[in-house]
């Protein structure tokens, strides 16, 4: 994970287009069209029923994609075709098991097949904002008292916490790596009983002061030295300061950076009331909303016009909330 929007500390960089339709700066097929096209190309391989599938003559796993460690080691003297098969398998594992995880375990959704069909076209989508949208949606869902488990890109959430709350960082993870979330990649939480750990964590949160939170952890020289230069290009950094939509298929969230200016180096004043997106939070892509480019056209337009919604504010040495905000 790299430096993400709104100081997210983890969404992957790269790409020019959102994941759910045509994006600004170019034209391309919306996902709704890709979906029907991709499904029509999926046929079962008789040699390995129920597990391996073919897409344009290239083998893919569409069930438990790494159930038998199929793509962990590339065979010696692999042909170009085999290399592409393994690349597609790895990318599908990354999408389903790291960036867009849900509660289906190791299963991979068929929606990804059309995307990995064209390896050269993967870079045109804005994977960073899509990942952040899915994380926000998962955090909203787990706030429901009837939801027991949290899904989503939890390595991104964990990285955000550890970078900003030094008191919660595990020991022995001092090396700063790229991708930045990889710093904590080998961390395994305690297996002790959950109840006492939750109570202890709540007490630690209650005792936190303003000095226990780092507003801009990625601004230090030791971090900048390992960040990939492409991440710091203006066309990427502008998105961090844009109040716009974050789109992942039917999951649409609002990028409310006007409420976290201190994480971008500015003074946080009292913001405007937040936009009510309860209607969007009730949609999950099933039922009549599955044709999301048409249903959510207004929100897609917000994304297309994201460059017109970039905040302008003064950078300060000590980016804390204003006294008015704290009162």
Secondary structure, DSSP 8 states (H G I E B T S, - for coil): ----GGG-S------SB-SSS--TTS----HHHHHHHHHTT-EE-GGGTTTEEEETTEEEE-SBTTTT-TTSS--TT--HHHHHHHHHHHHHHHIIIIIS--SSTTB--GGGHHHHH-GGGGGGB-HHHHHHHHHHHHHHHHTSTT-----S-HHHHHHHHHHH-GGG--TT-----SSGGGGGTT-----S-HHHHHHHHHHHHHT--GGG--S-GGGSHHHHTTS-GGGGSHHHHHHHTB--EEEETTEEEE--GGG-GGGGTS-B---------HHHHT--S-GGGG-HHHHTHHHHHHHHTGGGGB------SS--B-HHHH-
